[in-house]
């Protein structure tokens, strides 16, 4: 049993070290960042995201108002305005407009390496 662990451990370590051995030497010229990572300004806020799997879209900015749809985590959406602890959004995937709780919908935090 002990020799099996040693063989498996050696195989795992060998697999992890393989990329290090096959890596090419670093060049003096810095690599250019992909266009998708470059932003125009470090002060721009990130895109809107959902902090849970789904959020109920409501007709008014109230938890007791009528549900008009569901905003799922993978959906693209636009925030038009904020009122207290609510955000008025348009779900670009379904076209539904309404209010969602601000505690589940927020801007991502960007990182700037200047």
mmCIF file of the C-alpha atoms, coordinates in Angstrom:
data_MODEL
# 
_entry.id   MODEL 
# 
loop_
_atom_site.group_PDB 
_atom_site.id 
_atom_site.type_symbol 
_atom_site.label_atom_id 
_atom_site.label_alt_id 
_atom_site.label_comp_id 
_atom_site.label_asym_id 
_atom_site.label_entity_id 
_atom_site.label_seq_id 
_atom_site.pdbx_PDB_ins_code 
_atom_site.Cartn_x 
_atom_site.Cartn_y 
_atom_site.Cartn_z 
_atom_site.occupancy 
_atom_site.B_iso_or_equiv 
_atom_site.pdbx_formal_charge 
_atom_site.auth_seq_id 
_atom_site.auth_comp_id 
_atom_site.auth_asym_id 
_atom_site.auth_atom_id 
_atom_site.pdbx_PDB_model_num 
ATOM 1   C CA . UNK A 1 1   ? 0.000   0.000  0.000   1.00 0.00 ? 1   UNK A CA 1 
ATOM 2   C CA . UNK A 1 2   ? 2.822   2.415  0.905   1.00 0.00 ? 2   UNK A CA 1 
ATOM 3   C CA . UNK A 1 3   ? 4.683   1.755  -2.348  1.00 0.00 ? 3   UNK A CA 1 
ATOM 4   C CA . UNK A 1 4   ? 1.485   2.455  -4.302  1.00 0.00 ? 4   UNK A CA 1 
ATOM 5   C CA . UNK A 1 5   ? 1.221   5.876  -2.639  1.00 0.00 ? 5   UNK A CA 1 
ATOM 6   C CA . UNK A 1 6   ? 4.829   6.643  -3.478  1.00 0.00 ? 6   UNK A CA 1 
ATOM 7   C CA . UNK A 1 7   ? 4.351   5.681  -7.137  1.00 0.00 ? 7   UNK A CA 1 
ATOM 8   C CA . UNK A 1 8   ? 1.128   7.728  -7.418  1.00 0.00 ? 8   UNK A CA 1 
ATOM 9   C CA . UNK A 1 9   ? 2.756   10.704 -5.671  1.00 0.00 ? 9   UNK A CA 1 
ATOM 10  C CA . UNK A 1 10  ? 5.753   10.545 -7.997  1.00 0.00 ? 10  UNK A CA 1 
ATOM 11  C CA . UNK A 1 11  ? 3.463   10.373 -11.049 1.00 0.00 ? 11  UNK A CA 1 
ATOM 12  C CA . UNK A 1 12  ? 1.460   13.401 -9.887  1.00 0.00 ? 12  UNK A CA 1 
ATOM 13  C CA . UNK A 1 13  ? 4.596   15.421 -9.145  1.00 0.00 ? 13  UNK A CA 1 
ATOM 14  C CA . UNK A 1 14  ? 6.033   14.464 -12.524 1.00 0.00 ? 14  UNK A CA 1 
ATOM 15  C CA . UNK A 1 15  ? 2.841   15.618 -14.281 1.00 0.00 ? 15  UNK A CA 1 
ATOM 16  C CA . UNK A 1 16  ? 2.922   18.927 -12.408 1.00 0.00 ? 16  UNK A CA 1 
ATOM 17  C CA . UNK A 1 17  ? 6.586   19.538 -13.188 1.00 0.00 ? 17  UNK A CA 1 
ATOM 18  C CA . UNK A 1 18  ? 6.244   18.737 -16.900 1.00 0.00 ? 18  UNK A CA 1 
ATOM 19  C CA . UNK A 1 19  ? 5.031   22.235 -17.896 1.00 0.00 ? 19  UNK A CA 1 
ATOM 20  C CA . UNK A 1 20  ? 7.971   23.778 -16.030 1.00 0.00 ? 20  UNK A CA 1 
ATOM 21  C CA . UNK A 1 21  ? 10.499  21.638 -17.881 1.00 0.00 ? 21  UNK A CA 1 
ATOM 22  C CA . UNK A 1 22  ? 8.965   22.278 -21.303 1.00 0.00 ? 22  UNK A CA 1 
ATOM 23  C CA . UNK A 1 23  ? 8.623   26.054 -20.808 1.00 0.00 ? 23  UNK A CA 1 
ATOM 24  C CA . UNK A 1 24  ? 10.678  28.195 -23.161 1.00 0.00 ? 24  UNK A CA 1 
ATOM 25  C CA . UNK A 1 25  ? 13.210  30.723 -21.947 1.00 0.00 ? 25  UNK A CA 1 
ATOM 26  C CA . UNK A 1 26  ? 11.862  34.178 -21.149 1.00 0.00 ? 26  UNK A CA 1 
ATOM 27  C CA . UNK A 1 27  ? 12.588  36.891 -23.667 1.00 0.00 ? 27  UNK A CA 1 
ATOM 28  C CA . UNK A 1 28  ? 13.632  40.454 -22.881 1.00 0.00 ? 28  UNK A CA 1 
ATOM 29  C CA . UNK A 1 29  ? 10.629  41.828 -24.803 1.00 0.00 ? 29  UNK A CA 1 
ATOM 30  C CA . UNK A 1 30  ? 7.453   41.965 -22.665 1.00 0.00 ? 30  UNK A CA 1 
ATOM 31  C CA . UNK A 1 31  ? 4.432   40.164 -24.075 1.00 0.00 ? 31  UNK A CA 1 
ATOM 32  C CA . UNK A 1 32  ? 1.500   42.303 -25.139 1.00 0.00 ? 32  UNK A CA 1 
ATOM 33  C CA . UNK A 1 33  ? -1.691  41.846 -23.096 1.00 0.00 ? 33  UNK A CA 1 
ATOM 34  C CA . UNK A 1 34  ? -4.679  40.404 -24.978 1.00 0.00 ? 34  UNK A CA 1 
ATOM 35  C CA . UNK A 1 35  ? -7.137  43.047 -26.176 1.00 0.00 ? 35  UNK A CA 1 
ATOM 36  C CA . UNK A 1 36  ? -9.891  41.610 -23.943 1.00 0.00 ? 36  UNK A CA 1 
ATOM 37  C CA . UNK A 1 37  ? -7.859  42.460 -20.810 1.00 0.00 ? 37  UNK A CA 1 
ATOM 38  C CA . UNK A 1 38  ? -6.999  46.026 -21.756 1.00 0.00 ? 38  UNK A CA 1 
ATOM 39  C CA . UNK A 1 39  ? -9.423  48.678 -20.518 1.00 0.00 ? 39  UNK A CA 1 
ATOM 40  C CA . UNK A 1 40  ? -9.615  52.326 -21.468 1.00 0.00 ? 40  UNK A CA 1 
ATOM 41  C CA . UNK A 1 41  ? -9.448  53.601 -17.906 1.00 0.00 ? 41  UNK A CA 1 
ATOM 42  C CA . UNK A 1 42  ? -8.661  52.205 -14.483 1.00 0.00 ? 42  UNK A CA 1 
ATOM 43  C CA . UNK A 1 43  ? -11.550 54.184 -13.004 1.00 0.00 ? 43  UNK A CA 1 
ATOM 44  C CA . UNK A 1 44  ? -14.221 52.480 -15.145 1.00 0.00 ? 44  UNK A CA 1 
ATOM 45  C CA . UNK A 1 45  ? -16.409 50.159 -13.059 1.00 0.00 ? 45  UNK A CA 1 
ATOM 46  C CA . UNK A 1 46  ? -16.736 46.558 -14.157 1.00 0.00 ? 46  UNK A CA 1 
ATOM 47  C CA . UNK A 1 47  ? -19.854 44.983 -15.665 1.00 0.00 ? 47  UNK A CA 1 
ATOM 48  C CA . UNK A 1 48  ? -22.974 44.216 -13.629 1.00 0.00 ? 48  UNK A CA 1 
ATOM 49  C CA . UNK A 1 49  ? -23.159 40.706 -12.185 1.00 0.00 ? 49  UNK A CA 1 
ATOM 50  C CA . UNK A 1 50  ? -25.566 38.608 -10.119 1.00 0.00 ? 50  UNK A CA 1 
ATOM 51  C CA . UNK A 1 51  ? -24.438 37.327 -6.704  1.00 0.00 ? 51  UNK A CA 1 
ATOM 52  C CA . UNK A 1 52  ? -26.727 34.266 -6.727  1.00 0.00 ? 52  UNK A CA 1 
ATOM 53  C CA . UNK A 1 53  ? -28.153 31.708 -9.184  1.00 0.00 ? 53  UNK A CA 1 
ATOM 54  C CA . UNK A 1 54  ? -31.281 33.733 -9.927  1.00 0.00 ? 54  UNK A CA 1 
ATOM 55  C CA . UNK A 1 55  ? -33.071 36.928 -8.888  1.00 0.00 ? 55  UNK A CA 1 
ATOM 56  C CA . UNK A 1 56  ? -36.792 37.660 -9.181  1.00 0.00 ? 56  UNK A CA 1 
ATOM 57  C CA . UNK A 1 57  ? -37.623 40.595 -11.448 1.00 0.00 ? 57  UNK A CA 1 
ATOM 58  C CA . UNK A 1 58  ? -40.536 42.578 -9.960  1.00 0.00 ? 58  UNK A CA 1 
ATOM 59  C CA . UNK A 1 59  ? -42.971 45.126 -11.391 1.00 0.00 ? 59  UNK A CA 1 
ATOM 60  C CA . UNK A 1 60  ? -42.221 47.689 -8.626  1.00 0.00 ? 60  UNK A CA 1 
ATOM 61  C CA . UNK A 1 61  ? -39.308 48.319 -6.260  1.00 0.00 ? 61  UNK A CA 1 
ATOM 62  C CA . UNK A 1 62  ? -40.868 46.216 -3.508  1.00 0.00 ? 62  UNK A CA 1 
ATOM 63  C CA . UNK A 1 63  ? -40.523 42.589 -2.379  1.00 0.00 ? 63  UNK A CA 1 
ATOM 64  C CA . UNK A 1 64  ? -44.325 42.360 -2.224  1.00 0.00 ? 64  UNK A CA 1 
ATOM 65  C CA . UNK A 1 65  ? -44.901 43.497 -5.842  1.00 0.00 ? 65  UNK A CA 1 
ATOM 66  C CA . UNK A 1 66  ? -45.791 41.148 -8.694  1.00 0.00 ? 66  UNK A CA 1 
ATOM 67  C CA . UNK A 1 67  ? -43.012 38.979 -10.135 1.00 0.00 ? 67  UNK A CA 1 
ATOM 68  C CA . UNK A 1 68  ? -42.620 39.604 -13.881 1.00 0.00 ? 68  UNK A CA 1 
ATOM 69  C CA . UNK A 1 69  ? -39.632 37.345 -14.561 1.00 0.00 ? 69  UNK A CA 1 
ATOM 70  C CA . UNK A 1 70  ? -36.425 35.765 -13.333 1.00 0.00 ? 70  UNK A CA 1 
ATOM 71  C CA . UNK A 1 71  ? -32.911 37.041 -14.000 1.00 0.00 ? 71  UNK A CA 1 
ATOM 72  C CA . UNK A 1 72  ? -30.536 34.064 -14.105 1.00 0.00 ? 72  UNK A CA 1 
ATOM 73  C CA . UNK A 1 73  ? -26.796 34.265 -13.443 1.00 0.00 ? 73  UNK A CA 1 
ATOM 74  C CA . UNK A 1 74  ? -25.763 33.692 -17.078 1.00 0.00 ? 74  UNK A CA 1 
ATOM 75  C CA . UNK A 1 75  ? -28.075 36.349 -18.527 1.00 0.00 ? 75  UNK A CA 1 
ATOM 76  C CA . UNK A 1 76  ? -26.786 39.656 -19.840 1.00 0.00 ? 76  UNK A CA 1 
ATOM 77  C CA . UNK A 1 77  ? -28.607 42.664 -18.421 1.00 0.00 ? 77  UNK A CA 1 
ATOM 78  C CA . UNK A 1 78  ? -28.516 46.451 -18.248 1.00 0.00 ? 78  UNK A CA 1 
ATOM 79  C CA . UNK A 1 79  ? -29.113 48.545 -15.135 1.00 0.00 ? 79  UNK A CA 1 
ATOM 80  C CA . UNK A 1 80  ? -30.985 51.761 -15.987 1.00 0.00 ? 80  UNK A CA 1 
ATOM 81  C CA . UNK A 1 81  ? -31.429 53.360 -12.565 1.00 0.00 ? 81  UNK A CA 1 
ATOM 82  C CA . UNK A 1 82  ? -31.271 52.778 -8.827  1.00 0.00 ? 82  UNK A CA 1 
ATOM 83  C CA . UNK A 1 83  ? -33.936 53.589 -6.251  1.00 0.00 ? 83  UNK A CA 1 
ATOM 84  C CA . UNK A 1 84  ? -32.966 52.900 -2.651  1.00 0.00 ? 84  UNK A CA 1 
ATOM 85  C CA . UNK A 1 85  ? -32.072 49.217 -2.425  1.00 0.00 ? 85  UNK A CA 1 
ATOM 86  C CA . UNK A 1 86  ? -33.528 48.374 -5.855  1.00 0.00 ? 86  UNK A CA 1 
ATOM 87  C CA . UNK A 1 87  ? -32.213 48.492 -9.433  1.00 0.00 ? 87  UNK A CA 1 
ATOM 88  C CA . UNK A 1 88  ? -34.332 48.874 -12.574 1.00 0.00 ? 88  UNK A CA 1 
ATOM 89  C CA . UNK A 1 89  ? -32.955 46.449 -15.184 1.00 0.00 ? 89  UNK A CA 1 
ATOM 90  C CA . UNK A 1 90  ? -33.574 45.028 -18.641 1.00 0.00 ? 90  UNK A CA 1 
ATOM 91  C CA . UNK A 1 91  ? -32.773 41.349 -19.091 1.00 0.00 ? 91  UNK A CA 1 
ATOM 92  C CA . UNK A 1 92  ? -31.157 41.298 -22.555 1.00 0.00 ? 92  UNK A CA 1 
ATOM 93  C CA . UNK A 1 93  ? -31.730 37.537 -22.878 1.00 0.00 ? 93  UNK A CA 1 
ATOM 94  C CA . UNK A 1 94  ? -35.524 37.653 -22.396 1.00 0.00 ? 94  UNK A CA 1 
ATOM 95  C CA . UNK A 1 95  ? -36.305 41.357 -22.866 1.00 0.00 ? 95  UNK A CA 1 
ATOM 96  C CA . UNK A 1 96  ? -38.069 41.563 -19.467 1.00 0.00 ? 96  UNK A CA 1 
ATOM 97  C CA . UNK A 1 97  ? -37.824 44.928 -17.663 1.00 0.00 ? 97  UNK A CA 1 
ATOM 98  C CA . UNK A 1 98  ? -38.349 45.408 -13.949 1.00 0.00 ? 98  UNK A CA 1 
ATOM 99  C CA . UNK A 1 99  ? -36.862 45.851 -10.501 1.00 0.00 ? 99  UNK A CA 1 
ATOM 100 C CA . UNK A 1 100 ? -34.394 43.566 -8.710  1.00 0.00 ? 100 UNK A CA 1 
ATOM 101 C CA . UNK A 1 101 ? -32.941 43.798 -5.213  1.00 0.00 ? 101 UNK A CA 1 
ATOM 102 C CA . UNK A 1 102 ? -29.614 45.663 -5.166  1.00 0.00 ? 102 UNK A CA 1 
ATOM 103 C CA . UNK A 1 103 ? -28.138 43.205 -2.680  1.00 0.00 ? 103 UNK A CA 1 
ATOM 104 C CA . UNK A 1 104 ? -27.985 40.580 -5.457  1.00 0.00 ? 104 UNK A CA 1 
ATOM 105 C CA . UNK A 1 105 ? -26.940 42.800 -8.390  1.00 0.00 ? 105 UNK A CA 1 
ATOM 106 C CA . UNK A 1 106 ? -23.679 44.733 -8.238  1.00 0.00 ? 106 UNK A CA 1 
ATOM 107 C CA . UNK A 1 107 ? -20.641 45.935 -10.191 1.00 0.00 ? 107 UNK A CA 1 
ATOM 108 C CA . UNK A 1 108 ? -17.511 43.820 -10.248 1.00 0.00 ? 108 UNK A CA 1 
ATOM 109 C CA . UNK A 1 109 ? -14.339 45.273 -8.823  1.00 0.00 ? 109 UNK A CA 1 
ATOM 110 C CA . UNK A 1 110 ? -11.612 45.790 -11.390 1.00 0.00 ? 110 UNK A CA 1 
ATOM 111 C CA . UNK A 1 111 ? -7.896  45.694 -10.858 1.00 0.00 ? 111 UNK A CA 1 
ATOM 112 C CA . UNK A 1 112 ? -5.490  48.124 -12.415 1.00 0.00 ? 112 UNK A CA 1 
ATOM 113 C CA . UNK A 1 113 ? -1.791  47.428 -12.775 1.00 0.00 ? 113 UNK A CA 1 
ATOM 114 C CA . UNK A 1 114 ? -0.323  50.832 -13.569 1.00 0.00 ? 114 UNK A CA 1 
# 
